[in-house]
Amino acid sequence: MSINLNSIFSNLISKYSDNEILKTDYWKEIEKSYSQKSRKYHNLIHLENMILELEEVNDKISDCDSLHFSIFYHDIIYKATSKDNEEKSAEIAKIRLEKLNIPQEKITLIYNQILATKSHKKSEDSDTNFLLDADLAILGQDWKIYENYTQQIRKEYSIYPDFMYKPGRKKVLIHFLEFEEIFKTDYFKGKYEEKARENIQRELEII
């Protein structure tokens, strides 16, 4: 199933601003960023999948607009060699959204939601937990899809040789397994927790 990200983004902005130039420019920036050749996983398909995952729980989300803005901007900066992608992405979101008529508390929420995707720790804010879970939904897919995801991630980190990449990847996987719960919401926990742990364990055994 495919969705039209451009029209979703366009409708989102139209709720706050009628500035067509900004709307077009912002979308072009998002499209260009997520379509970079180096992005094999953190691309527009990832955004589509996150939005689709959350459609099932729209009634449980208190601020869908902010959550959608967070999805569009959470990986706008993504460099495999960088340690502050989330901070930079949050900053861009803040700068862009301040030019629209979006209330400051929403911008602060979006900023903090994007930052939360760095550590994936459980938040006191329920919407943020839905964002984190949608971001990690790939971990709970069937093995073939999960395996394809691991290959895409490897390509994103192709600058690093195996002897550097593998220990780093193992560290990330073990970090997830050490979470009391990988998924923070009951809905995603029930849907993906067991399969995600199975997939991660399987990857660790073959890495």
KOLZA-445532 format. One line per 3 residues: number of its first residue (from 0); their letters; for each residue y, z, x of C-alpha. Coordinates in steps of 0.001 Angstrom, whole numbers, plus 500000, padded with zeros to 6 digits. Layout:
<nodes>
NUM) a) Y:Z:X; ...
</nodes>
This chain:
<nodes>
0) msi) 500000:500000:500000; 503398:499013:501327; 506847:500186:500307
3) nln) 510292:498767:500934; 511917:501163:503373; 515197:499275:503374
6) sif) 515654:499669:499614; 514611:503347:499711; 517185:503997:502446
9) snl) 519803:501918:500686; 519346:503767:497391; 519482:507068:499233
12) isk) 522836:506307:500849; 524237:504869:497587; 523972:508339:496045
15) ysd) 526608:509595:498491; 528672:506612:499590; 529640:503128:498453
18) nei) 530417:502006:501992; 528259:498871:502229; 529078:498253:505888
21) lkt) 527843:501680:506947; 524768:501288:504780; 523898:497975:506453
24) dyw) 524708:499207:509952; 522686:502402:509548; 519659:500519:508289
27) kei) 519882:497978:511139; 520010:500855:513622; 516932:502491:512091
30) eks) 515033:499209:511922; 515891:498315:515520; 514976:501767:516869
33) ysq) 511620:501988:515115; 510752:498357:515938; 511055:498691:519714
36) ksr) 508127:497058:521518; 507145:500345:523152; 506543:501972:519752
39) kyh) 502928:501467:518804; 502696:504486:516515; 506181:506005:516040
42) nli) 507387:502948:514145; 508317:501869:510603; 504695:502152:509445
45) hle) 504780:505842:510388; 507862:506298:508176; 506178:504419:505318
48) nmi) 503085:506593:505580; 505121:509801:505556; 507008:508759:502411
51) lel) 503762:507720:500707; 502086:511020:501630; 504954:512963:500061
54) eev) 504975:510964:496820; 502027:513065:495666; 504058:516267:495969
57) ndk) 507550:515153:494914; 507536:517730:492133; 507066:520499:494722
60) isd) 509995:519374:496892; 513341:520941:496086; 515583:518465:497963
63) cds) 513953:515031:498188; 517123:513350:499471; 517423:515582:502519
66) lhf) 513708:515258:503211; 513929:511459:503089; 516921:511437:505425
69) sif) 514921:513657:507783; 512018:511206:507702; 514233:508213:508494
72) yhd) 515934:509931:511414; 513253:512265:512835; 512030:509783:515473
75) iiy) 515072:507517:515754; 515083:508454:519441; 511602:508292:520915
78) kat) 510976:507959:524618; 507605:508979:526040; 509291:510229:529218
81) skd) 511819:512421:527412; 511546:516067:526430; 514472:516140:524013
84) nee) 513780:513308:521562; 514044:515622:518550; 517361:517118:519654
87) ksa) 518817:513644:520224; 517442:512356:516914; 518896:515350:515037
90) eia) 522259:514756:516699; 522317:511091:515657; 521415:512041:512076
93) kir) 524268:514559:512020; 526824:512097:513397; 525775:509319:510998
96) lek) 525507:511464:507875; 528852:513163:508454; 530457:509765:507801
99) lni) 528984:509742:504299; 529935:512179:501547; 526952:514378:502177
102) pqe) 527526:518128:501804; 527526:519999:505098; 524665:522294:504045
105) kit) 522446:519236:503488; 523346:517857:506926; 522518:521229:508501
108) liy) 519195:521277:506664; 518335:517735:507836; 519354:518624:511403
111) nqi) 517076:521683:511368; 514204:519806:509744; 514267:517183:512492
114) lat) 514317:519914:515160; 511293:521537:513463; 509188:518430:514212
117) ksh) 509302:519421:517893; 507119:522544:517676; 505519:522097:514235
120) kks) 505701:525836:513635; 505557:527038:510048; 509015:527243:508519
123) eds) 510470:529630:505972; 511766:526521:504218; 509113:524958:501990
126) dtn) 510537:521402:502224; 510448:521576:506009; 506747:522437:505855
129) fll) 506135:519348:503716; 507951:517243:506326; 505839:518712:509144
132) dad) 502625:518127:507209; 503486:514516:506360; 504307:513967:510043
135) lai) 500817:515161:511027; 498871:513611:508129; 497408:511028:510531
138) lgq) 495313:513814:512109; 493261:514208:508932; 492392:510543:508327
141) dwk) 488960:508937:508668; 487814:508707:512276; 488480:504943:512629
144) iye) 492121:505400:511598; 492447:508484:513789; 490885:506661:516740
147) nyt) 493328:503772:516290; 496190:506296:516263; 494985:507802:519576
150) qqi) 494971:504319:521114; 498489:503654:519855; 499708:506937:521350
153) rke) 498030:506065:524654; 499922:502754:524697; 503200:504563:524043
156) ysi) 502479:506634:527135; 501219:503674:529180; 503749:504509:531887
159) ypd) 501457:507420:532830; 498104:506902:534582; 495011:508595:533080
162) fmy) 495021:511464:535565; 498446:512460:534244; 498047:511457:530603
165) kpg) 494703:513062:529834; 495611:516670:530782; 498847:516330:528774
168) rkk) 497020:514964:525752; 494400:517729:525968; 497164:520315:526040
171) vli) 498686:518868:522843; 495303:518805:521077; 494421:522366:522083
174) hfl) 497891:523436:520921; 497059:522075:517448; 493650:523749:517368
177) efe) 495232:527066:518304; 497423:526992:515202; 496068:529309:512564
180) eif) 496786:526405:510213; 497626:522871:511382; 498975:522117:507902
183) ktd) 501533:524513:506482; 501362:523689:502763; 498433:524350:500445
186) yfk) 498355:520717:499334; 498031:519205:502821; 495830:522034:504056
189) gky) 493337:521326:501305; 493549:517596:501891; 493429:517329:505693
192) eek) 492876:520614:507581; 489111:520407:507976; 489040:516715:508903
195) are) 491948:517111:511336; 490149:519856:513267; 487005:517741:513325
198) niq) 488920:514701:514664; 490784:516687:517308; 487572:518318:518502
201) rel) 485897:514915:518691; 488792:513445:520696; 488707:516408:523091
204) eii) 485018:515746:523749; 485574:512103:524705; 488965:512255:526418
</nodes>
